[in-house]
Amino acid sequence: MIDLIITNKADLVENIKTADTGISDHNLVSFSMDFKPRKVPPRIVTIRNCEKMEIEKFKFDLQNAPWSTCEMFEDVEDKCSVWTDIFKDICEEHAPKRKVKLRRQTLPWMSGALRHKMNRRYKALQKAKKERNNEGLWKEYRKLRNEVTAELRRAKSTYFAELANCPKINTRKYWKILNQASGKESNMKTIRAIKSDTGALVTNDREIANILNKHFATTGEKLAGLLNSHYVPTVELIDRISPTVMEIDIQEENVKENLLRLNTHKATGPDDLPPILLRAAAEEIAPSLTDIFQTSARTATLPSLWKKAFDAVPHHQLLLKLQRAGISGNLLLWIRNYLCNRRQFTKIGLCDSEREGVDYGVPQGSVLGPLLFALFCDDLPDCARHDDEELEMYADDTTLTSIGETVDQVILKLNETLGLVSEWCYKNGMTVHPAKTEAMLIKRGTFVGPLPPVQLNGSLVKWRKEVKISRSDFGQ
């Protein structure tokens, strides 16, 4: 037998050695690889320069801004448009936009101290170049250069040694370390080309963004199309024990409190209103924003600027369930307007796609979105009707647990309940995904013989010895 090293990049393999282990007829083969991480070009982004902003002058201009102009309009769209223009003009004066380079952290072993010393090395080189005959400056530069080189090698070696010696390392993590060392990981995250519906290869960022955005925007519609064409959404009305909620009460103090709770580390959204400036201006802008919010609640309409991003929940079904939960009047009309006429876009690099309309789903990344989704799925746990059976939900993951005296008894109950889950999905315009569903048997002792089949929507569910549930690992 011959022990080999197989590689498609022979120039990277160095110091090949063999050693007799004394416990096998094979020799241990060792080698080193010279990885040179690919330098990722910087990304140019536009940000607001808030570092030298004088907060007091900013607040003073906000206090004297013509916010009363917004009150002249009855339409919430006009109010929001005027308010946004006034606020952005003041922001531009005190925190103007500028373009900056964002360099990706390609070297995870790089520390702040190392970067500081590298900057000193660069400055020393520039000084030495200006005075070419000054041997003292060149000596200082060479000293810093050698120190940086040694510390970089030491930091890199320590970083990978700690990863490789991790007691929990497995094959997947091992290859992840190698990919990270070679820079391969960064290549995989860049969308350089995509096939269009006609099969043509598209490489332009804007065209790629348009193709992806169209796909995302029509996902809900496509999933709904998989249902039977004769499907008619229904909701079984039940008696309510909760009072009916018809109006939204919005007070200036509440608006101010929420502005002060904004996370200033969050990125600026498509509305181009930085959280750091909204929070700094909380006291000054709360009255004018309250007027817009109250107009929105009174007229049951939202400005188009506030409408973004979706998943696949059918709106008509959601509104019926909200009525069942006791929501009516202007509040229900406001939520309906909140869901309707939304548009989304996708960003690739520095290119934004065209806006696409979306007719399905609740807004993701919003405060109201998770609540609406929870109300939509509120009656799903009712499918678990057997004793010693429970259906739990965590975000959009659902876990069904069943206990029984025998394996056959448990699986019989599981199949009955999964049938009710399929029926619930059909009635509510949702699509089930058997391929993403897994089953695991937990019992004392060893089970002998093949496991009976578990089915969801006519498809077999795969048996697993280990599953991940709500960020926790479970195994037999």
ABEGO torsion letter per residue (X at the ends): XBBBBBBABAAABBGBBBBBAGABABBBBBBBBBBBBBBBBBBBBBBBBAAABBAAAAAAAAAABBAAAAAABABAAAAAAAAAAAAAAAAAAABBBBBBBBBBBABAABBAAAAAAAAAAAAAAAAAAABAABAAAAAAAAAAAAAAAAAAAAAAAAAAAAAAABAABBAAAAAAAAAAAAGAAAAAABBABBBBAAGBBBABAAAAAAAAAAAAAAAAAAAAAABBAABBBBBBBBBBABBBBABBBBBAAAAAAAAAABBAABBBBAAGBBAAAAAAAAAAAAAAAAAAAAAAAAAGBBBAAABBEBBABBAAAAAAAAAAAGBBEAAAAAAAAAABGBBBBBBBEABBBBBBBBABEBBBGBAAAAAAAAAAAAAAAAABABBGBBBBBBEABBBBBBBBABAAAAAAAAAAAAAAAAAAAAAAGBBBBAAABBBBBBBBEBBBEBBBBBBBGGBBBBBBABBBBGGBBBBX
